[in-house]
Amino acid sequence: MIQLFHVYKSYGQDSPALVDINLEIDKGEFVFLSGASGAGKSTLLKMIFAAERPTRGQLLVNGTNIAKLESRAIPYLRRNIGVVFQDFKLLARRTVEENVAVTLEVLGLAQREIRGRVFQILKQVGLAHKLHDLPQQLSGGEQQRVAIARALVNEPQILLADEPTGNLDADRAQEIVELIDLANARGTTVLLATHDRELLEQGGRRVITLNQGRLSEH
């Protein structure tokens, strides 16, 4: 599903972000990615959905080599990838409903189906009552849940989540992880970046760690 072979990423000669990364994540796996700020977690996630390209090495997503992917093919790759960004990336002038619907509109679904699916996912994240609110009317935690709803509404093959519980209290964080668990149980492959020790210590999940751009597993 996701394969990295001797992947390097540098931003200039003296600033390596990732160093000789070798990693395989199988279809249906749920993997935690840990590491301190600046360790390279966000860079790794960005490369998987082709927002960044490897400097060297091979990165395959569903058999597609990201390093050789033409720009016009990137939207097709992303149709099967849900992404939760650290800074949400919500559209300020669109309502909660419209923000979540964007993913489905790109696929050309009928408006009736879009409305139904958006309402259901917002209900799951506890925000159905905020359907017509704008992002600036929401708390940071609510904005985070909208971002997660948008990432999951299309039932993607792969979910990449960058600190998805970072702005939430412990109870709400657990609810979000349970929601991601449900997506994983339905077949979505999950790579979740976090430095939340409580999440990492829940057990039963594979944990990989980045330290100054190098990968280790435990």
C-alpha positions in Angstrom: 0.0 0.0 0.0 2.8 2.5 1.0 6.4 1.6 0.4 9.5 3.7 0.8 12.9 2.5 -0.4 16.0 4.6 0.7 14.1 7.8 0.6 15.9 11.1 1.3 14.4 14.6 1.5 16.5 17.7 1.7 15.7 21.4 1.7 19.1 22.6 0.7 22.6 21.1 1.1 22.8 21.3 4.8 19.2 20.7 5.9 18.2 17.0 5.5 14.6 16.4 6.6 14.5 12.7 6.0 17.5 10.3 5.8 17.5 6.8 4.2 13.9 6.0 5.0 12.8 2.4 4.4 9.2 1.6 5.3 6.3 -0.6 4.3 2.7 -0.2 5.4 0.3 -2.9 4.4 -3.3 -2.4 3.3 -5.5 -2.1 6.3 -2.8 -1.3 8.8 -3.0 1.4 11.5 0.4 2.8 12.2 1.4 5.5 14.6 4.2 7.9 13.6 5.9 9.5 16.6 8.8 11.9 17.0 9.6 15.4 18.4 8.7 18.6 16.5 11.0 19.0 13.5 11.7 15.3 13.3 10.3 15.0 9.8 6.8 13.6 10.5 4.9 16.3 8.5 7.4 16.0 5.6 6.9 12.2 5.4 3.1 12.6 5.3 3.3 15.4 2.7 5.4 13.1 0.4 2.8 10.3 0.6 0.1 12.6 -0.9 2.6 14.2 -3.3 2.7 17.7 -1.8 6.5 17.1 -1.6 8.7 14.9 -3.8 11.6 12.8 -2.5 15.1 14.1 -3.2 16.3 10.5 -3.7 14.8 7.1 -3.4 11.5 5.4 -4.3 8.1 6.1 -2.7 5.2 4.0 -3.9 1.6 4.5 -3.1 -0.7 1.8 -4.4 2.1 1.0 -6.8 2.5 4.5 -8.1 6.0 6.0 -7.9 5.5 9.5 -6.3 8.9 10.7 -7.6 7.8 10.1 -11.2 4.2 11.2 -10.9 3.1 13.8 -13.4 1.4 16.9 -11.9 -1.9 16.2 -13.8 -2.1 12.8 -12.1 -1.8 14.0 -8.6 -5.6 14.8 -8.1 -6.4 11.2 -9.1 -3.9 9.9 -6.5 -5.5 12.1 -3.8 -9.0 10.9 -4.5 -8.1 7.8 -2.5 -6.3 9.6 0.3 -7.9 11.5 3.2 -5.6 14.0 4.9 -6.0 15.8 8.3 -3.6 18.8 8.3 -2.1 20.2 11.5 -3.5 23.6 10.6 -6.9 22.3 9.4 -6.9 24.1 6.0 -10.6 24.9 6.2 -12.2 27.2 3.7 -13.0 30.4 5.6 -15.9 31.5 3.5 -17.6 28.2 3.4 -19.9 26.6 6.0 -19.0 23.5 7.9 -21.3 21.5 5.5 -19.6 23.0 2.4 -16.1 22.4 3.7 -16.9 18.7 4.2 -18.8 18.4 0.9 -15.8 19.6 -1.1 -14.3 16.1 -1.2 -17.4 14.6 -2.6 -18.1 17.4 -5.1 -14.7 16.7 -6.7 -15.9 13.2 -7.4 -19.2 14.4 -9.0 -21.6 12.8 -6.6 -25.3 13.9 -6.7 -26.1 16.7 -4.3 -28.7 14.6 -2.4 -26.1 11.9 -1.7 -23.5 14.5 -0.8 -25.8 16.1 1.8 -26.7 12.8 3.3 -23.1 11.6 3.6 -21.9 15.0 5.0 -24.7 15.0 7.6 -23.9 11.5 8.7 -20.1 12.1 9.2 -20.8 15.4 11.0 -23.2 13.5 13.3 -20.4 11.0 14.0 -18.0 13.8 15.0 -20.7 15.6 17.1 -21.1 18.6 14.9 -24.4 18.1 13.0 -25.8 21.1 14.9 -23.0 23.3 13.4 -23.9 22.5 9.8 -24.3 26.1 8.7 -21.6 27.7 10.8 -18.4 29.2 9.3 -15.0 28.0 10.5 -14.3 31.2 12.5 -17.4 30.6 14.5 -16.0 27.3 15.8 -13.5 26.5 18.6 -10.1 25.0 17.6 -11.3 21.6 18.7 -14.5 21.9 16.5 -12.4 23.0 13.5 -10.2 19.9 14.1 -13.3 17.7 14.0 -14.5 19.3 10.8 -11.1 18.6 9.2 -11.4 14.9 10.3 -14.9 14.7 8.9 -13.8 16.1 5.6 -10.9 13.5 5.5 -13.2 10.5 6.2 -16.4 11.4 4.3 -15.1 9.7 1.1 -14.1 6.5 3.0 -10.6 6.8 1.6 -8.2 3.9 1.0 -5.5 5.8 3.0 -5.9 8.3 5.9 -2.9 10.5 6.8 -3.5 12.4 10.0 -1.0 15.0 11.3 -1.6 15.5 15.1 -5.4 15.0 14.8 -5.9 15.2 18.5 -3.6 18.1 19.2 -6.2 20.6 20.0 -8.7 18.4 21.9 -9.2 17.4 25.5 -8.6 13.8 26.5 -12.3 12.7 26.1 -12.7 14.3 22.7 -9.3 13.0 21.6 -10.4 9.5 22.4 -13.6 9.9 20.4 -11.6 11.0 17.4 -9.3 8.0 17.7 -12.4 5.7 17.9 -13.8 7.4 14.8 -10.5 6.7 13.0 -10.5 3.2 14.4 -13.9 2.6 12.7 -12.6 3.8 9.4 -9.6 1.5 9.8 -12.0 -1.4 10.6 -13.8 -0.7 7.3 -10.5 -1.1 5.5 -8.8 2.3 5.5 -5.1 2.2 6.0 -4.1 4.8 8.6 -0.8 6.6 9.3 -1.3 8.9 12.3 1.5 11.3 13.4 1.4 12.2 17.1 3.6 12.9 20.1 0.7 12.1 22.5 2.1 9.5 24.8 -1.3 8.3 26.0 -2.3 7.4 22.4 1.0 5.7 21.7 0.8 3.6 24.8 -2.7 2.3 24.2 -1.2 -0.8 22.7 -2.0 -3.0 19.8 -0.7 -0.6 17.2 2.6 -0.5 15.3 4.7 2.5 16.3 7.4 4.0 14.2 9.6 6.9 15.3 11.4 9.6 13.5 14.5 11.1 15.2 16.3 13.9 13.2 15.0 12.5 10.0 15.9 8.8 10.7 13.4 6.1 11.2 13.3 3.5 13.9 10.6 1.0 14.9 9.5 -0.4 18.3 
